[in-house]
Amino acid sequence: MWRAERPSLNISARGLASLAFAVHGPAKDLHSGRHGGGIANPLHAAASLVASLHDAGRVAVDGFYDEVDAIEPEVLAAVDRLPFDERRYLAEVGATAAFGEPGYGTLARQWYRPTLEVNGLYGGYQGPGGKTVLPAEAHVKITCRLVPRQRPEIIAARVRAHLERRCPPGVRLVFDADGHGAEAYRVSPGHPAMRAAAATLAEVFQAPVDFVGMGGTVPIVSTFRDVLGVDTVFFSFSVADEDIHAPNEFYRVERFRLGPVAWARLLRTLADGYGM
């Protein structure tokens, strides 16, 4: 859920396209005094390639936004109604300022717009103290979060083509063949099961229910949709501030009580044919 004190249902999850690549230079690490200035440095090349992926917060890959639709007015209106305190959010994550694609607020960018993030950039000597090397290779890991109509394999191919066109002389790119992806998912708030879920949460929490987006990816739901022909309701009781994927990830104890109570009531509501 978006907030512990406000029940919410997710109407969407973003998709995912990932790729990793290595920048290879000399056959081995070299002495930076003996060879620096005469041999291309793979870390420099990797940094240049990474820097080329964005322009003032917008993804600079040709065709990245070709299949991206405008956010529906009613969805933006729902975002605007949320009591979002950006200063509180920045304090929670330890950031000094919001950043991203121009023309959109923080929540709209995180839930309903596509992104490209560099997850890792590494190479050369990384131990204690200094070691004056010109590294033989550098490595980069990238993931893109996608919105409906963006296909992960197409986006990955466009990012790869962007990098290949800009590869500096003196180095070569080698892409990892194990990139994975998933399509974005969207369900209407008016879906009968969503109406039943909203009524259940409103009863359990004694509060109105917000419809929000999910910035992350749940790959199996698109498989349920495409293979089984069924939609998914995200009826979850974890909260967005619980440090997901971080060393101090946690779960509120009271959710162990609220979750089973709500699930039992939802199943009863569905059995009674609510909204069907």
LUMFIDREN-281063 format. One record per residue: residue in one letter; x negated, y, z negated of N, C-alpha, C, O, CB in turn. Coordinates in steps of 0.001 Angstrom, whole numbers, padded with zeros to 6 digits, always signed. Each point is the difference from the previous one (the first is absolute). Glycine has a CB too. Layout:
aXYZXYZXYZXYZXYZ
...
END
This chain:
m-000836-001197+000000+000836+001197+000000-000873+001249+000000-001172-000036-000374+002992-001208-000844
w-001219+002342+001646-000763+001232+000143-000373+000593-001356-001126+000463-000183+002291-000043+002349
r-000236-000429-003111-000245+000530-001339+000638-000935-001036+001027-000626+000265-001099+003013+000633
a-000543-002472-002062+000517-000898-001034+001377+000424-000476+000845-000842-000304-003178+000364-000399
e+002562+001788+000638+001257+000498-000562+001084+000209+001050+001118+000386-000339-002446+000698-001436
r+001010-001335+003065+000980+000213+001072+000094-001267+000842-000962-000333+000692+000479+002828-000645
p+001597-003211-000079+000129-001194+000834-000035+000375+001478+000550+001026+000401+000787-002154-002208
s-001977+000305+002599-000112+000297+001430-000064-001285+000797-000360-001058-000516-000814+003207+000006
l+001534-002035+001786-000091-001095+000955-000806+000468+001200+000199+001106+000503+002017-002064-001271
n-003120+000114+001219-000800+000319+001180+000776-000326+001272+000542-001096+000146-002652+000655-001442
i+002154+001397+002205+000667-000241+001277-000991-000329+001104+000403-000293+001126+001414+001829-001834
s-003127-001490+000396-000981-000253+001041-001326-000435-000606-000290+000265-001167+001423+001411+002639
a-001920-002341-000659-001393-000314-000321-000814+000242+001265+000423-000360+001099+000226-001371-002883
r-001796+002331+001626-000812+000264+001178-000712-001271+000464-000241-000918-000785-000067+003295+000030
g-000018-002408+002031-000759-001105+000559-001486+000196-000206-000427+000948-000659+002217-001303+002336
l-002579-000550-001107-001443+000023-000219-000743-000463+001237+000378-000982+000640-000011+000573-003071
a-001429+001132+002760-000963-000451+001006-001384+000179-000604-000310+001068-000527+001842-000451+002494
s-002357-001636-001898-001325+000088-000610-001074-000402+000998+000230-000818+000890+000764+000334-003140
l-002148+001064+002087-001162-000426+000762-001259+000364-000768-000019+000948-000785+001269-000671+002961
a-002284-001040-001936-001298+000247-000607-001049-000091+001090+000137-000773+000948+000617-000143-003193
f-001797+001707+002105-001056-000040+001007-001351+000279-000642-000096+000599-001072+001726+000137+002837
a-002663-001187-001078-001375+000261-000410-000682+000831+001079+000253-000173+001192-000345-001984-002525
v-000770+003053+000896-000837+000788+000901-001421-000537-000126-000614+000109-001062+002105+001975+000853
h-002009-002655+001273-001331-000602-000019-001011+000925+000680+000261+000561+001064+000770-002867-001049
g-002176+002447-000652-001090+000791+000551-001230-000859+000215+000032-000901+000838+000869+002933-001969
p-001981-001790+000407-001199-000821+000168+000225-001420-000497+001003-000286-000654-002406+002332+000416
a+000464-002934+000551+000153-001410-000355-000130-000247-001494+000422-001048-000488-001310+000468+002717
k+000314+001521-002962-000186-000155-001441-000098+001389-000618-000174+000986+000715-001003-003229-000423
d+001289+002327-001626-000208+001275-000673-001424+000489+000268-000957-000773-000023+002641+000153-001771
l-001794+001909+002044-001291+000596+000321-000379+001055-001035+000856+000514-000720-000449-000952+003158
h-001698+000753-002503-000498+001069-000863+000465+001341+000574-000266+000314+001160-001766-001705-001856
s+002737+002183-000138+000583+001236+000534-001045+001059+000312+000258+000905+000793+001789-001403-002082
g-003227+000401+000675-001057+000946+000348-000682-000364+001307-000289+000864+000828-000055-000434-003244
r+000095-001706+002587-000671-000472+001218+000919+000084+001206-000463+000316+001096-000942-001838-002482
h+002696+001249+001218+000881-000115+001160+001114+001048+000052+000641+000165+001038-001144-002570-001072
g+000744+003126-001091+001054+001001-000005-000263+001114+000999-001123+000492+000107+001540-001027-002485
g+000611+000931+003106-000148+001020+001035-000271-000581+001371+000032+000715+001001-000863+000805-002736
g+000557-002838+001785-000262-000629+001292+000956-001128+000317+000095-000430+001150-002449+001043-001428
i+003069-001103-000735+000937-001114+000166+001366+000422-000544+000087+000611-001065-001973-002324+000880
a+002942+001386+000914+001355+000352-000449+000323-000698-001318-000277-001186-000177+001002+001506+002571
n-000136+000435-003307+000357-000517-001326+001455-000474+000029+000899+000811+000223-002564+000756-001360
p+001918-002856+000917+001378-000500+000056+000948+000675-000989+001179+000174+000306-002122-002322+000431
l+000450+002533-001919+000867+000688-000948+000414+001368+000520+001143+000415-000190-002253-001640-001676
h+000192+001930+002522+000359+001283+000604+001070-000217+001066+000976+000748+000068-003295+000162-000520
a+002134-001934+001284+000953-000275+001069+001363-000364-000577+001028+000456+000502-002906-001221+000979
a+001892-000059-002541+001265-000389-000617+000717+001212-000576+001217+000126+000134-002171-002381-000653
a+000200+003152-000126+000608+001204-000566+000593+000873+001096+001074+000575-000176-002699-000653-001726
s+000933+000179+003029+000507+000786+001119+001284-000610+000562+000946+000721+000319-003292-000005+000220
l+002376-002017-000422+001190-000672+000520+001186+000171-000946+001115+000272+000445-002586-001932+000724
v+001239+001504-002452+001066+000166-000986+000535+001429+000030+001210+000217-000059-002253-001997-001383
a+000133+002755+001535+000423+001403+000029+000852+000316+001221+000826+000912-000040-002892-000315-001206
s+001874-001343+002330+000755+000274+001227+001440-000484-000055+000792+000326+000885-002920-000478+000341
l+002483-000621-002249+001321-000619-000049+001102+000960-000424+001178-000294+000207-002307-001833-000718
h+000776+003269-000080+000997+000961-000473-000348+001408+000452-001161+000339+000229+001622-001795-002206
d+000569+002252+002094-000158+001418+000293+000965+000757-000908+001205+000033+000252-001902-000476+002179
a+000161+001047-003483+000798+000797-000950+001173-000790-000567+001112+000518-000097-001766+001537+001343
g+000407-003306-001619+001029-000817-000621+000826-000836+000950+000717-000900-000436-000651+002591-001273
r-000149-001413+002998+000758-000752+001005-000921-001015+000657-001159+000304+000282+002703+001663+000128
v-001036-003177-000163-000803-001027+000652-000301+000432+001430+000900+000383+000746+000129-002187-002196
a-002306+001738+001824-000450+000536+001286-000159-001083+001068-000608+000255+001040-000548+001555-002288
v+001679-002988+001019-000083-001100+000965+001045+000202+001089+001176+000201-000302-002022-001777-001487
d+000432+001524+003039+000932+000169+001121+001118-001041-000074-000261-001196-000136-001605+002125+001563
g+003106-000464-001338+001148-000892+000022+000459-000483-001359+000949-000779-000081-001716+000101+002273
f+000117+001120-003272+000355-000517-001322+001455+000300-000349+000663-000819-000636-003040+001111-000078
y+002878+000866+001119+001358+000420-000361+001021-000225+001121+001139+000454-000109-002167+001233-001395
d+000638-002381+002576+000888-000111+001163+001356-000614-000342+001020+000454+000516-003041-000667+000902
e+002057-000804-002272+001251-000679-000329+000634+000502-001301+000970-000586-000480-001846-001399+001681
v+000340+003054-001766+000487+000486-001294+001190+000926+000203-000097+000993+000722-002217-001188-001696
d+003428-000127+000343+001200+000834+000077-000013+001047-001110-000652-000177-001029+001940-001738+002044
a-000564+002999-000794+000158+001008-001042+000760-000598-001180+000855-000868+000176-000881+002716+001551
i-000291-001378-002920+000718-000459-001187+001424+000526+000054+000220+001183+000258-002356-001247-001617
e+003103-000813+001117+001399+000390+000077+000313+001098-001028-000507-000043-001121+001101-002278+001926
p+000240+003302-000430+000336+001094-000940+000555-000498-001324-000317+000559-001050+000768+000874+003008
e+000377-002479-001926+000578-000490-001246-001054-000637-000907+000118+000041-001225+002039-000408+002431
v-003185-000220-000594-001090-000579-000791-000834+001109-000639-000367-000086-001172+000307-001929+002692
l-000235+003053-000744-000730+001144-000564+000802+000672-001099-000561+000441-001003-000577-000095+003198
a+002452-000266-002010+000840+000616-001022-000041-000817-001290-000010+000566-001093+001500+000387+002885
a-001515-002285-001668-000085-000850-001187-001330+000194-000716-000050-000008-001230+001562-001659+002327
v-002583+001841-000340-001314+000273-000598+000021+001333-000740-000516+000110-001112-000611-001436+002936
d+001722+002331-001202+000032+001333-000612+000797+000016-001298-000250+000836-000868+000044+000156+003140
r+001160-001904-002413+000815-000031-001223-000739-000628-001185+000427+000153-001145+001600-000291+002587
l-003112-000555-001182-000722-000655-001088-000742+001022-000851-000546+000964+000537+000306-003024+000870
p+000209+001872-002710-000696+000940-000882-001500-000266-000016-000548-000461-001001+002609+000640-000406
f-002710+000111+002510-001427-000304+000148-000834+001185-000452+000138+001101+000534+000359-002653+001379
d-001360+001333-002890-000921+001016-000502-001385-000324+000538-000672-000898-000507+002058+001281-001602
e-001813+000343+003130-001268-000312+000649-001187+000193-000940-000965-000761+000062+001977+001431+002113
r-000954+000334-003040-001106+000204-000933-000115-001175-000971-001104-000426-000339+001408+002916+000533
r+000832-003009-000637-000021-001171-000879-000573-001203+000731-000809-000745-000553+002794+001631-000696
y-001568-001070+002479-000516-001117+000790-001516+000099+000167-000708-000989-000188+002906+000848+001396
l-002701+001326-000857-001438+000172+000177-000750-000271-001290-001088-000577+000020+001528+002251+001767
a+000136-001260-002918-000640-000261-001289-000037-001499-000291-000977-000505-000552+001752+002747-000285
e+000298-002955+001210+000063-001440-000250-001082-000756+000756-000589-000943-000529+003037+001159+000157
v-002712+000194+001606-000984-000724+000811-001396+000608-000087-000954-000565+000533+002796-000072+001000
g-001971+001785-002201-001303+000618-000163-000518+000710+001230-001210+000067+000217+000759-001794-001852
a+001363+002262+002452-000389+000747+001199+000180+001495-000237+000775+000410-000863-000125-002360+002324
t-001369+002757-000694+000068+001450-000179+000991+000670+000937+000449+001111-000280-002799-001179-000453
a+002704-000582+001842+000928+000611+000957+000604-001090+000872-000604-001051+000214-000717+003214-000209
a+002527-001893+000496+000633-000907+000955-000633+000198+001374-000496+001084+000308+002668-001045-001621
f-002156-001082+002132-000607+000073+001322+000702-000987+000918+000435-001063-000441-002661+001759-000541
g+002336-000347+002256+000579-000920+000958+000476+000710+001247-000391+001134+000278+001052-002596-002151
e+000191+000776+002624+000488+000508+001278+000771+001304-000197+000934+000044-000801-000815-002395+001689
p-000491+003409-000175+000700+001284-000152+001477-000123+000386+000374-000798+000859-002531+002006-000384
g+002984-000393-001136+001412+000060+000340+000890-000903-000826+001216-000008+000189-001935+000577+002051
y+000129-001340-003165+000777-000926-000811-000422+000120-001459-001157+000292-000302+001405-001862+002263
g+000711+001339-002866-000311-000035-001415-000671-001307-000379-000087-000927+000806+002015+002436-001250
t-002395-001572-000776-000761-001162-000454+000810-001292+000097-000500-000993+000528-000772+002495-002057
l+002507-001513+001035+000797-001231+000024+000344-000424+001419-000050-001189+000316+000984+001798-002539
a-000588+000332+003071+000304-000346+001391-001224-000601+000683+000122-000953+000769+001587+002796-000679
r-002887-001291-000368-001218-000557+000596-000280-001402-000530-000449-000865+000753-000471+003183-000504
q+001175-002552-001515-000321-001287-000598+000998-001093+000351-000352-001180-000007-000723+002415-001826
w+002309-000866+002139+001042-001000+000225+000393-000165+001462+000263-001119+000441+000554+001642-002694
y-000771+000572+003017+000650-000029+001307-000879+000443+001165+000488+000107+001125+001594+000305-002331
r-003360-000153+000967-000919+000357+001086-001143-001009+000034-000358-000565-001033+000951+003028+000818
p-001169-002693+001398-001118-000944+000092-001306+000649-000462-000150+001221+000034+001309-002385+001872
t-002085+000333-002332-001288+000496-000476-001129-000890+000495+000221-001122+000454+000891+002092-002482
l-002315-000448+001929-001214-000770+000235-000957+000311-001141-000359+001157-000219+000674-001136+002759
e-000724-001051-003264-000898+000197-001141-001256-000853+000155+000064-001150+000434+001910+001661-001911
v-003103+000065+001119-001255-000742-000076-000077-000621-001398-000078+000718-000997-001093+000837+002688
n+001192-002880-001762+000000-000699-001284-001401-000281-000523-000193-000172-001203+002349-000841+001852
g-003131+000967+000248-001372-000260-000415-000972+000478+001048+000254-000120+001198+000507-001838-002518
l-001888+002508+000864-001077+000457+000888-001294-000282-000745-000271+000624-001026+001706+001208+002156
y-002227-002751-000636-001165-000413-000777-001113-000515+000913+000228-000343+001160+001276-000220-003090
g-002708+000520+001369-001160-000496+000714-001274+000525-000639+000048+000882-000857+001290-001011+002971
g-002469-000408-001700-001276+000467-000524-000230-000411-001441+000670-000894-000516-000522+002792+002070
y-001087-001250-002192-000366-000343-001380+001015+000574-000971+000326+001185+000065-002752-001241+000567
q+002930-000784-001540+001001+000434-000956-000349-000375-001440+000863+000063-000875+000816-000273+002680
g-002915-000175-002061-000420-000349-001346-000407+001227-000795+000133+001120+000493-000870-003335+000350
p+000244+002032-002062-000420+001137-000828-001231+000695+000569-000844-000625+000641+001790-000532-002634
g-001029+002458+001746-001146+000757+000489+000033+000196+001497+001028-000219+000641-002335-000661-002524
g+000192+001287+002437-000074+000269+001430-000785-001056+000757-000843-000694-000569+001012+003095+000047
k+000113-002512+001788-000754-000869+000898+000090+000622+001380+001082+000048+000584-000624-002152-001972
t-001542+002568+001905+000019+000832+001213+000063-000868+001252-001005-000242+000667-000302+002022-001867
v+002535-002244+001497+000189-000838+001174+000872+000702+001034+000807+000874-000316-001058-002913-001114
l+000061+001635+002636+000932+000292+001084+000737-001323+000229-000592-000939+000530-000888+002802+000577
p+002749-001959-001491+000671-001301-000029+000231-000581+001386+000114+000717+000994+000973-000016-003093
a-001024-002012+002125+000238-000699+001262+001460+000026+000412+000311-000093+001187-002239-001360-001704
e+002822+001579-000445+001425-000048+000335+000834+000733-001036-000440+000227-001127+000080-002406+002282
a+001553+002539-000760+000994+000614-000885+001339-000678+000257+000221-000574+001066-001461+002807-001094
h+002139-002161-000970+001278-000702+000104+001147+000929-000387-000136+000837-000891-001008-003023+000385
v+002272+002025+001188+001177+000829-000247+001236-000887+000005+000147-000878+000850-001257+002897+000209
k+002011-001774-002034+001288-000686-000058+001112+001047+000078-000033+001011-000701-000952-002918-000684
i+001956+001653+002238+001078+000964+000266+001346-000698-000086+000146-001135+000454-001667+002496+001025
t+002514-000679-002067+001388-000453+000116+000886+001174+000399-000211+001133-000431-000182-002938-001301
c+001373+001513+002550+001013+000979+000395+001349-000459-000557+000370-001167+000135-001660+001791+001987
r+002014+000293-002744+001378-000279-000411+000927+000487+001109-000136+001118+000497-000446-000914-002980
l+001512-001048+002855+000797+000232+001199+001469+000230-000332+000482-000375-001070-002086-001028+002356
v+002299+002026-000345+001442+000242-000124+000710-000761+001114-000656-000501+000913+000279+002798-001960
p+001733-002396+000989+000720-000767+001019-000378+000385+001430-000217+001170+000314+002077-001375-001932
r-001930-000806+002465-000346+000051+001430-001504+000004+000248-000417-000185+001143+002534+001410-000756
q-002943-001022-001402-001441-000149+000184-000365-001480-000139+000350-000641-000990-000777+002992+000099
r-000274-002881+001883-000423-001399-000035-001439-000087-000496-000866+000702+000523+002440-001269+001373
p-001852-000271-002885-001339-000034-000576-001102-000316+000996-001078+000592-000057+002141-001272-002030
e-000799-000257+003009-001051-000354+000953-000292+001137+000969-001141+000167+000431+001826-002551-000626
i+000334+003167+000542-000204+001133+000904-000754+001118-000704-000917+000588+000573+003015-001186+000660
i-001721+000892-002465-000693+001044-000750-001460-000384-000225-000891+000833+000166+003052-000195-001289
a-002413-001892+000747-001379-000450-000204-000810+000131+001286-001165+000397-000040+001952-001985-001739
a-000181+001258+002917-000704+000115+001273-000312+001455+000339-001060+000289+000556+002199-002372+000221
r-000231+003004-001106-000244+001417+000266-001110+000549-000891-000823+000796+000451+003216-000538+000235
v-002418-000677-001939-001082+000441-000886-001335-000555+000499-001006+000709+000021+002606-000607-001987
r-001601-001349+002357-001229-000604+000510-000498+000726+001245-001192+000284+000123+001915-002489-001057
a+000190+002506+001855-000399+000721+001217-000553+001379-000344-000970+000443+000614+002718-001687+000696
h-001151+001924-002276-000489+001306-000450-001446-000110-000479-000839+000827+000355+003182-000157-001003
l-002630-001681-000151-001349-000172-000552-000991-000375+001097-001124+000501+000021+002116-001202-002220
e-000585-000165+003096-000904-000422+001076-000383+001168+000893-001150+000104+000427+002179-002372-000481
r-000074+003153+000340-000292+001158+000856-000977+000963-000664-000717+000728+000685+002984-000954+000329
r-002297+000234-002343-000817+000969-000723-001243-000602-000642-000679+000662-000784+002745+000597+000373
c-002358-002485+000736-001181-000641-000586-001269+000722+000452-000243+000092+001203+001450-002313-001261
p-002022+002737-000863-001202+000758+000391-001038-000908+000661+000032-001216-000188+000386+002821-001704
p-001328-001029+002655-001067-000804+000592-000948-000535-001077-000165+000605-001059+000330+000759+003165
g-000772-002494-001817-000971-000566-000918+000566-000990-000993-000757-000628-000741-000465+002696+001003
v+002569-002227-000297+000631-000983-000883+001071-000731+000792+000391+000426+001087-000853+000984-003154
r+000926-002513+001507+001087-000749+000640+001035-000383-001049-000315-000184-001175-001263-000703+002946
l+002824+000772-001313+001108-000349-000881+000312-001485+000116-000002-000564+001094+000937+002890-000878
v-000668-002945-001345+000468-001385-000033+001248-000022-000877-000066+000347-001179-002298-001314+001509
f+003497+000565+000234+001269-000004-000722+000273-001363-000612-000294-001036+000595+001166+002796+000945
d-000310-001740-002729+000414-001216-000672+001264-000518+000679+000935+000763+000241-001963+000002-002439
a+001058-002048+002501+001141-000579+000721+001150-000361-000920+001034-000467+000476-002619-000401+001204
d+001438+001069-002992+001002-000482-000950+000961+001090-000472+000596-000137-001069-002243-001559+000351
g+001810+002760+001478+000927+001047-000396+001429-000534-000086+000404-000817+000827-001904+002517+000241
h+002261-001248-002054+001367-000472-000162+000958+001179+000067-000406+001158-000101-000387-003097-001298
g+002071+001625+001572+000968+001078+000138+001400-000453-000342+000273-001193-000137-001702+002199+001876
a+002315-000029-001874+001412-000255-000280+000803+001190+000498-000482+001133-000013-000073-002571-002013
e+001765+001182+002459+000850+001085+000465+000724+000671-001165+000194-000597-001059+000091-000593+003243
a+000106+002433-001964+000768+000729-001014+001400-000585-000112+000476-000703+000892-001803+002796-000437
y+001973-001784-001574+001343-000530-000257+000890+001135-000481-000446+000878-000738-000480-003172+000170
r+002186+002272+000990+000974+001003-000421+001372-000665-000153+000405-000797+000845-001714+002642+000331
v+002018-001513-002258+001355-000495-000223+000893+001188-000317-000437+000934-000672-000416-003180-000162
s+002073+002230+001296+000909+001119-000217+000506+000017-001440+000339-001051-000545+000333+000962+002961
p-000614+001274-003045+000618+000090-001333+001455-000441+000003+000541-000364-001044-002089+002225+000518
g+002186-001831+001696+001387-000413+000094+000206-001493+000173+001142-000454+000062-000711+002648+000882
h-001495-002965-000864+000124-001452+000110+000782-000515-001209-000247+000454-001118-001943-000622+002418
p+003121-000761-001111+000809-000480-001129-000827-000486-001186+000352+000272-001148+001371-000900+002794
a-002812-000083-001388-000836-000482-001098-000697+001156-000707-000216-000052-001211-000124-002103+002435
m-000014+003203-000471-000604+001180-000626+001025+000716-000875-000336+000475-001085-001247-000226+003034
r+002822-000170-001488+001042+000634-000820+000223-000790-001292+000183+000583-001068+000921+000316+003156
a-001121-002228-001980+000154-000831-001192-001176+000197-000949+000193+000087-001213+001108-001765+002550
a-002512+001750-000800-001181+000195-000840+000038+001358-000692-000345+000110-001176-000971-001596+002703
a+001742+002534-000789+000081+001338-000591+001035+000041-001117-000236+000605-001045-000456+000396+003235
a+001829-001638-001974+001035-000029-001038-000495-000732-001240+000296+000401-001126+001477-000337+002896
t-002525-001134-001561-000531-000766-001128-000996+000821-000807+000072+000031-001228+000260-002137+002531
l-001260+002771-000622-001001+000797-000705+000655+001170-000734-000388+000327-001122-001330-000979+002840
a+002688+001269-001100+000697+001110-000660+000679-000480-001286+000039+000726-000993+000328+000382+003232
e+000167-002333-002215+000648-000553-001192-001023-000320-001086+000224+000298-001174+001591-001240+002622
v-002940+000336-001060-001002-000412-000987-000713+001201-000613-000224+000041-001210-000086-002178+002467
f-000050+003124-000416-000762+001147-000483+000879+001159-000456-000480+000949-000620-001328-001634+002151
q+003107+000599-001217+000910+001102-000314-000521+001310+000585-000048+001027-000677+000752-002204-001433
a-001089+001118+003371-000550+001170+000698+000190-000199+001496+000047-001138+000467-001753+001551-002309
p+001818+000686+002613+000120-000136+001449-001281-000570+000609-001086+000144-000563+002694+001781+000590
v-001469-002566+001114-001115-000689+000641-000551+000839+001148+000762+000515+000819+000227-002739-001457
d-002316+002361+000698-000667+000684+001100-000369-001010+001082-000349-001142-000299-000540+002902-001283
f+000968-001332+002840-000505-000797+001107-001330+000601+000431-000066+001169+000383+002417-001817+000377
v-003406-000151-000823-001356+000488+000249-000693-000902+001007+000539-001031+000403-000659+002003-002723
g-001075-000576+002719-000809-000808+000900-001143-000662-000744-000307+000356-001138+000912+001154+003022
m-001228-002470-001236-001163-000690-000556-001196+000258+000910+000059-000260+001202+001406-001535-002262
g-002533+002300+000492-001181+000264+000806-000757-001246+000382-000704-000016+001010+000554+002178-002115
g+000286-003223+000303-000734-001226+000241+000666-000897+001025+000927+000408+000700-001763-000254-003002
t+000347-001384+002380+000424-000948+001031+000392-001323-000641-000698-000502-000880-000813+001608+002564
v+002638-001671-001237+000436-001331-000433+000217-000812+001280+001116-000027+000519-000005+000903-002699
p-002149-001538+002699+000087-000607+001339+001125-001010+000171+000550-000114+001096-002961+000457-000947
i+002772-001084-001205+000964-001081+000167+001381+000511+000388+000768-000739+000616-002053-000579-002276
v+001632+002579+001314+001377+000440+000257+000276+000140+001497+001126-000223+000446-001133+001417-002647
s-001014-000826+002980+000227+000055+001449+000137-001399+000580+000691-000187+001002-001973+002335-000882
t+000633-003136-000735+000177-001392+000421+001414-000476-000312+000633-000655+000828-003081+000217-001206
f+002949+000769-000825+001385-000335-000322+000956+000597+001036+000943-000654+000445-001538+000558-002893
r+000331+001358+002823+000875+000686+000949-000074-000646+001383+001032-000275+000613-001331+002406-001906
d-000924-002374+001787-000174-000454+001376+000306-001488+000178+000538-000403+001031-002253+002175-000756
v+001377-002581-001267+000164-001450+000135+001345-000470-000538+000676-000817+000624-003148+000560-000811
l+002855+000781-000980+001238-000450-000635+001195+000893+000306+001146-000403-000203-002535-000566-001586
g+001126+002187+002278+001088+000920+000297+000674+000547-001234+001195+000292+000037-000860-001512+002047
v-001072+001373-003195+000570+000515-001241-000789+001213-000468-001187+000135+000294+001990-002437-000918
d-000132+003178-000104-000647+001169-000581-000445-000301-001425+000398-001000-000598+000992+002514+002047
t-002222-000631-001974-000553-000156-001346+000348+001216-000851-000127+001139+000450-001755-002555+000456
v+002315+001170-002126+000193+001062-000982-001166-000069-000985-000257-001043-000602+002813+000974+000847
f-003252+001184-000399-001114+000052-000953+000565+000276-001397+000114+001152-000418-001728-000327+002224
f+001958-001879-002503+000619+000118-001320-001088-000268-001039-000055-001076-000596+002361+000344+001468
s-003158+001716-001076-001213-000182-000789+000002+000892-001227+000693+001017-000034-001926-001625+002108
f+000454+000226-003091+000001+000754-001251-001386+000473-000421-000154+000550-001091+002130-001862+000419
s-002975+001113+001502-001283+000670-000239+000162+001467+000371+000933+000364+000717-002260-002499-000262
v+000425+002973-000941+000100+001443+000196-001254+000498+000715-001086-000552-000177+002531+000788-001897
a-001288+000803+002875-001075+000467+000869-001243+000463-000747-001079+000058+000588+002820+000590+001009
d-001615-000313-002889-001156+000511-000740-000744-001098-000761-000804+000304-000881+001993+001871+000671
e-000936-003449+000534-000593-001090-000772-001342-000473+000563-000373-001162-000164+002674+000474-000454
d-003021+001593+001282-001380-000249+000458-000122-001263+000843-000876-000833-000234+000066+001993-001803
i+001701-001294+003024-000026-001177+000863-001356-000116+000697-000503+000979+000551+002996-000796-000205
h-003078-001373-000372-001310-000336+000588-001171+000638-000744-001141-000134+000442+002274-000069+001756
a-000893+000882-003297-001084+000638-000748-000407-000887-001176+000733-000922-000358+000102+003217+001033
p-002003-002026-001282-000457-000846-001114+000959-000009-001185+000052-000987-000733-002367+001459+001451
n+003080+000608-000926+000885+000077-001158+001461-000172+000412+000882+000638-000574-002531+000869-000566
e+001911-002358+002126+001386-000244+000402+000797-000556-001184-000494-000841-000750-000245+000417+003137
f+001979+000905-002545+000794-000432-001137+001476-000085+000391+000384+000375+001108-002051+000670-002687
y+002473-001539+000665+001449-000157+000221+000701+000308-001311-000376-000525-001048+000037-001237+002868
r+001354+002610-001767+000701+000408-001214+000775-001166-000617+000730-000710+000692-000554+003035+000228
v-000347-002509-002227+000600-001151-000673+001524+000008+000110+000621-001051+000163-002559+001020-001740
e+002552+001247+001484+001464+000025+000030+000567-000443+001344+001181-000336+000088-001251+002169-001756
r-000759-001839+002723+000501-000453+001298+000265-001501+000001+000795-000485+000805-002052+002340+000299
f+000594-002603-002003+000282-001430-000099+001423-000245-000493+000570-001057+000270-002998+000623-000712
r+003010+001393-000275+001386-000101-000430+000943+000534+001080+000996-000640+000335-001732+000867-002729
l+000409+000961+002939+000874+000626+000989+000101-000829+001277+001078-000109+000585-001681+002333-001532
g-000492-002797+001372+000003-000750+001255+000981-001160+000005+000866-000054+000873-003222+000697-000596
p+002253-001578-001226+000952-001119-000006+001454+000432-000160+000896-000583+000611-002700-000801-001556
v+002037+002411+000119+001373+000494-000167+000542+000505+001336+001121-000323+000393-001609+000946-002794
a-000327+000174+003091+000447+000565+001281+000171-001086+001055+000955+000039+000776-002124+002102-001334
w+000267-003098+000596+000114-001073+000994+001280-000812-000225+000702-000333+000955-003221+000219-000790
a+002818-000200-001413+001219-000759-000277+001240+000768+000450+000921-000575+000580-002064-000519-002526
r+001157+002404+001672+001156+000811+000399+000079+000145+001512+001096+000010+000561-001242+001226-002723
l-001005-001123+002833+000019+000113+001459+000553-001274+000623+000829+000068+000908-002794+001496-000989
l+001524-002712-000387+000495-001260+000560+001505-000142-000208+000715-000489+000875-002951-000559-001302
r+002708+001483-000743+001443-000045-000256+000734+000963+000935+001058-000329+000537-001489-000285-002951
t-000140+001805+002602+000624+000987+000877+000082-000500+001431+001020+000166+000669-001871+001645-002146
l-000236-002428+001945-000006-000552+001369+000999-001145+000127+000675-000130+001021-003090+000784-000764
a+002508-001496-001307+000954-001114+000029+001428+000500+000060+000868-000651+000580-002479-000743-001861
d+001857+002553+000680+001340+000571+000011+000318+000708+001328+001113+000482+000209-001280-000214-002694
g-000848-000216+003384+000224+000603+001306-000037+001503+000024+000626+000615+000864+000692-002557-000368
y-002033+002557-001418-000054+001459-000059-000551+000572+001308-001064-000410+000464+000750+000298-002963
g+001040+001055+003085-000463+000714+001184+000027-000794+001281-000365+000520+001054-001021+000743-002559
m+001815-002524+001442-000048-000832+001187+001242+000214+000869+000133-000624+001052-001504-001062-002311
END
